[in-house]
Amino acid sequence: MRGLAAGNWKMNGTGADLAEVEALLAAHPSPACDVLICPPATLLSRMVATGIAVGGQDCHANPSGAHTGDISAQMLAEAGATYVILGHSERRADHHETDAQVAEKVKAAQEAGLTAIVCVGEMEADRDAGRTLDVIGAQIDGSLPDGATDIVVAYEPVWAIGTGRTPTLEQIAEVHAFLRDRLAPRFGDQVRLLYGGSVKPANAAEIFALPNVNGALVGGASLKASDFGAIIAALT
């Protein structure tokens, strides 16, 4: 299965930062994995022009309407996006998104021809209480609508995002094995499973060596060509 290195720029980046994308492409013109960046919506069209694959960071479930500040899946596709991140823990927390709402967005993404990167992950309290697999299983069941086909699933333990902390390799492997088994009845073994949460050049190779880890959803380290490039190299 071809790996995927996906960068989530979150609310970071202006036109000046497109130089990092150009430097990344120059250093890795033909990577052995798929490379994707999900920038702020303001940079979507300009980043598409660089030649890198681009995704959105969220989309609305409806194709249009009175939803000030939102963006539809069709709009993302028209701007040149091919992917969209859905159900990220920051959206779930900051905007109180439910699994059912994420599932509606996955439907919208699929209808627009976008590949949805569906995020799941436990809070620190869930991990400490031994509820990790229960929480992730419920998120998977609730966030993937009937008929979903073209998806990627990213495991991002909430307590590891932006903190510099990561789960042990055994914990990552356990969750990815669980996800593979959970998804197998519907998708076989064709879903790419990404790990996210403080992925950096120093730990990427050992994470990618784990079974069922097909790439990464990278936050801060995707903003610099040198860091993201090292992660891409570790995946290939």
HUNORPE-V693923 format. One record per pair of residues at least 24 apart in sequence whose ideal C-beta (glycine too) atoms are under 6 Angstrom apart, sorted by the first residue. I is the first residue (numbers start at 1). GAP is how many residues later the second one is. Records with the same first field share a line. If there is no record, write none. Layout:
# HUNORPE-V693923
I=GAP, GAP
This chain:
# HUNORPE-V693923
1=213
2=32
3=30, 211, 212, 232
4=30, 188, 211
5=28, 30, 210, 211, 226, 227, 230
6=30, 211
7=30, 211, 215, 221
8=30, 209, 211
9=30
13=26, 27, 30
20=205
21=29, 31
22=28
23=202
24=201, 204, 205
27=202
28=201, 204
31=201, 205
32=204
33=202, 203
35=197
36=47
38=47
41=30
44=35
45=34
48=32
53=29
54=26, 27
55=26, 28, 29
56=25, 28
57=28
58=33
59=25, 46
61=43, 44, 47
73=35, 36, 39, 41
74=38
77=35, 36, 37
83=32, 34
84=25, 30, 32
85=32
86=30, 32
87=31, 32, 56
88=31
89=32, 69
99=40, 43, 44
102=41
103=40, 42
106=39, 42
107=38
115=35
116=35
117=35, 37
118=25, 33, 35
119=35, 37
121=34, 35, 36, 37
122=35
123=35
124=35
133=45
140=42
152=40
153=26, 38, 40
154=40, 42, 63
155=40
156=40, 41
157=40
160=37, 38
161=36
164=34
166=32
172=38
173=37
176=36, 37
177=35
180=32
201=26, 29
204=27, 30
205=29
208=26, 27
